[in-house]
């Protein structure tokens, strides 16, 4: 407890000396010395300037600056979001195209193609013309959308 009181006391003593005078003088060796307590009679007092007063419009300018920075950050976030959406669309399109190409190859390799009907136990078998039309339709879609 006594250490805390000592630290607080030292802190307040430092605050008081922070606003004290500063002096400048030459020592015995001719070197310039600065200090808060002069040790010779040939001493010059240095006047430390007070910090400049805050501009009346500073808070208003600061607020506008923060608003501008917020708008710029929102725009950057929006661009990043759009870019991520674009990348996601490209990836989905790529996956869809890969699936269609695989389905087309499977259709070409299959000996028969079936089409679902109302009766799940009796699907319709596609004729050679219908099969060729389906393959052309797949190829056309792939050519227009994937290549």
N, C-alpha and C positions, 0 to 999 in steps of 0.2 A: 504494500500500500504506500509505503514511504517513497518507493521508486517512482510510482505513478505521480505522486505530488511533486517530486523533484523534476520529473520530465515536464509536467505542466508548467511549473515555475520557470524552467529554462526556456520553454517555448514562448511564454509571455515576455521574458526578458529579451529574446531575439526579436520579437515583434517591435518592441520599443526601440531597439537599436537600429532597426531597418529604416526608420525615418530620421535618424540622427544625421549630423553634419559629417562631411567628408573633407579631410584636409590633405594638402600636398606640400612637401618640403624636401630639401636636400639634406642628406646625412653627411657624416664626416668625410666619406669617400667621394662625395659629389654625385651620388646616385639619387634619383627621384624616388621618394617614398610616399605612399598613400596610406591613410589611416583615419580612424575615427577620433583618436586622441593625439594631438600634436606633441612632439617631444623637443621642439626647438622654438625659438622666437621668430624665425623667418618662415612663417607659415602662410600659405594661401588657402582660403576656404573655397571649395568647389561647390558650386550650386548645381544640384541635380534637378533637372527639369521634371516637372510633374507629367504624368502621362496625359496625352491629349484627351480633351473632352470628347465624348462620344457624339457623333454627328446626329442631329435631330432625325434625319431620315434613314439612319442606319438600320433600325428594326424593320422598316418598310422594305428597304432594298434587300435585306437578308431574307425576309419572308418571300419576296418575289423570286429571289434566287433559288430558294428551296422548292418553290412551286415549279419553277422551270426544271430543276434537277429531277423532281418527281415525274414530271411529264416525259422527260427524256428517258428515264428508267422504265416507265410504262411502255414507251415506244420500243425500247430494246427488248423488253419482255414479250411484247406482242410479236416482234419479228422472230424471236426464238421459238415462240409457240407455233407460229405459222410454218417455220422451217421444220419443226418436229412433226406437224400434221402432214406436211408435204412428203417427208421421208416415210411416214407411216403409210400414206396412200401408195407411194411407189413400191414399198415392200409388199403390201397387200395385192397390188396389181401383178407384181412379179410372181408371187405365190399362186395367184389365180391362173396366170399364163402357164406356169409350170404344170399345174393340175390339168389344164385343158390340153396341153401338148401330150401329157401322159395318157389322158383319156382317148385322144385321137389315135395314138400309137396302139393302145389296147384294142380300140375298135378295128383298126387295120389288121391286127394280128389275130383277132377272134374269127372263128369259123362261121359263127352265126351271131346276129345282133337281135336283141329282144326289145320290145316296147311294152310298157305296162298297160294293162287293160283293167276293166272293172272286175274281172275275175282274176285274182292273184295266182291261181293255179293254172291259168291258161293264158300266158303272155303271147303277144303277136310277134311272129318272126318277120323281120324286115326283108323285103326282096332286094335283089342286087341293085335295082335303080334307087330304091329308098335308102339303102345303105350308102351308095355313092353320093346321094344328095346330102345325107348327114355328114359324111366326110368332107364334102365341099363346104358345107355350112361351117363346120369346125375350122377348116383351113382358112376360110375367108375371115372369120372372127379373129383368129390368131394373127393373120397377116395385118389386119387393120388395127388391132389393139396391143399386140405384143412385140412386133418386130419394128 
